[in-house]
């Protein structure tokens, strides 16, 4: 009455080696999938124009437009508009807000910085500014807006990731001013 143990009674469960192999396979697949999804999201953003010089320029000009609108809506009146500066009057004092293009520590990349003597410095766009210019728009002797032109060139480390048509851009936007009495 000796019974031979059957094969099924010897294998009740998963061995440690099998469990480790399974975890390693699932981990490798998950890592590959995450990398592939990140790459796909980046390519999608670039192809939709959400990355590159033009996208950075649009964002910077939108920020500058908001800053200028905020100045005029908060009671400041614009006295004059120069090439890279705006003079504003708060009713007591006139102050000059400058826009400077500064070289980074590497000597190549250039940033656009707004310098307000009252509020300090604000970096409007970093690393890819080639040139910035502002001109006032005058209609029938009244200042009605500001035209801002921004020229961009992406940094050399980012240029390899972008299509050739996305590594530089020149764009202009107009900020309409509220009537000043």
Secondary structure, 3 states (H helix, E strand, C coil): CCCCCCHHHHCCCCCHHHHHHHHHHHHHHHHHHHHHHHHHHHHHHHHCCCCCHHHHHHHHHHHHHHHHHHHHHCCCEEEEECCCEEEEECCCCEEEEEEEEEECCCCCCEEEEEEECCCEEEEEECCCEEEEEEEEEEECCEEEEEEEEEEEECCHHHHCCCCHHHCEEEEEEEEECCCCC
